[in-house]
Amino acid sequence: MKKDQTPDQKPEAAPHTEKTVHNEQSARTLPAPETVNAIIRNRVHSSLAIALVPVPAFDMAALAALQLEMIYKLAKAYDIPFQAQWGKQITIALVGGILPSLLTPKLSDLARYIPIIGPGLGLATLPLANAAATYAVGKSFADHFATGQGLDKASMNKISDSIKAGYETSKKTVSGWIGKGKAPTETTVETPAS
């Protein structure tokens, strides 16, 4: 097990393909699509479990932490130096982009405390909402990092808009995975982006 790998993550392997991008500054190698997809998919799976913890506010804090860690891994995979001040900017983008989309499912989060029917309501909606939000965040940041740019206020606004726009599509993608009982199996490993 690698130093930065948690016990529940799949083992890491070498990427299958990489793409070299040339720009005015320098040539850089993009991570294999399988690597990026594995980073996102592993966090989507974890986000499903987070929704099952019946502790108020824990799920939102854990989801934000999971997504921030995913963004860090994506930046590392794209060889974008992750800067400490990005944490605040990313949190703002996540709250601005995802929270409005999650408000309706969060109402059902409160409803899960209603005797008899409540637990079923929460179990029916929260895992999908968490997974879709995580997928939308991952895809939006991966697309941005693929351009070779870091994060600034303007890019965070674009990413936030991308997350909002991609959320509905993400729900369909993730619900397809859940309906089949698992995510597509092209690969389930992450590669180290030391």
N, C-alpha and C positions, 0 to 999 in steps of 0.2 A: 504494500500500500504506500502510495506517495505521501510526502510530507503534507501537502495541501489537499489531500483527498480524504473525504469522510468515509466511514465504514459502509454507508449505504450506497455509495456511488459505484458504478461499474469500473473495472480496471481501465487504465488508459493504454492506448495503443498508438502507433504511428499513423499519420494521415495517409489516405490513399492517393489523393491528388492535391496539388497546390497550384496556385495561379500567380504569376508574377505581374505586377502592375507597375507601369512606368509613368512617372509624372515629372514635372519640371524639377523637382528637388532631388529625387532619387528613385531607384527601383526598389520595390518591396514585395515580399511574398505574402499572398493572402493565405489564410488557413484553408484546408480542405473543407468543402461544404459539409461533409460528414462530421467533421470536428465541431463546427458551429452548431449543426443540428443536434448533436449529442449534448453539448453544453445546455442548450435550450430545453431539450426533451427531458434531461435528468431533473432540471428544476421544475418543469411542468409536473412531472410525477410527484415530486416532493410537495408541490403546492396543493395537490389533491389531498394529501394526508393532513396538511395543516388545517384544512377546513373541518376536519373531523374532531379536532380538539375542542371540547366544550367549555373553554375558558374565555369569557368576554374580553375583547381587545387583544388577546394573545394572538389570534389568527392574523389580525392586521399587522401587528408588529413583526410577527414571524414571516409573513408574506413579504413585507417591505425589506427585511433583512435578507431573505432568500433572493429577491430580485436584485438587490444591490450587489450581492455576491456574484450573481449571474453576470451582471454588467461588468464587474471587475474581471471575471474569467473571459468574457468576450473581448474586452479591451486588451487583455494579455494575449489572447489568441491572434488578434489583429496587430499585435506589436505596437499598440498605442499606450504610451506611459500613462498610467492611472494616477491622477493627482488628487491629493487629499481634499482640496476645496470642492471637488466634483460631488462629494457626498451630499452636500446641502443642495446643490443644483439638481442632482438626480432625484433627491427626495421631493423637491418641489415639482419636478416634471411628473413623477409617479403619482403624487397626490392630485395634481391638476389634470392629468390624463386619465387616470384609472378610477379614482374615487367616485367621480360622478357616474361612471358606468356601473360601479359596484353598489350604488346606494339602494337600488331595488332589491338585489340579493341580500344586502345587509339588513334590510327590514325583515326579511325572512330569517335572518340570523337571530334577531330578537324574538321572532315568532317561535323559534325552536324551543323556547322555554315555556310555551303553552302546554299544559298537561295533555297527554295522549297523542295529539296530532302534531305538536311542535317539533319533536325530533325528526320526524319524517320530512317536514318542510325544509329544515336546515340541510339535511343530508341530500335532498333532491337538487338544491340550487347552489349551495356554497362551493362544493368541490369544482364544479364546472366554471363558476365565476372566477375562482382563484386560478385555475389552470388556464383559462382563456386570457386573463389579465397577464399572467406570467409569459405566455406565448407571445402576446402582442408586444410586451415590453422587450422580450428577447429579440424578436424579429426586427423591431424598430431600431434598437441599438446596434444590432449586427449590420443592418443596412447602412447605418450612419458610419460605423467604424470601418466598413469596407471602402469608404471614400478616402480614408487615411486621415480624417480630421479628428481633432480632440473635441472637447466640449466647451462651449461658451454659451452666453445667454441666448443668442440667436439660434444656435443649433439646438439648444434644449427646448426652445419653443417649437421648432420644426419636429423634433422627436416627440414632444407631447402631442402635437397634432396628428402625427403618424400613429401613435398609440391609440388615440381616440378613433381614428379612421379604421384601424385594423382590428379593433376589439370584436366587432360583430363577426368578421371573417374568422377570427381566432376561435370564437365560440363554436362555429361550425366545424372547424378543423379538429379541435380538441374533443368535441362531442362525437365525432367520427371515430377517434381513437378509443374513447370510452365505450362506445357502442360495440366495437370489435374486441374490447377487453384489454387492448394494449395499443401502444403507439406502433407505427410502422417499424419494421425491424431491419432497415438497411444497415444500420450499425448502432450500437448502444454504448460506444466507448468515447471517451474524451482523450485528447492528446495533450501532453504537457506543453505549455507555451512558454517555458522558462524564459 
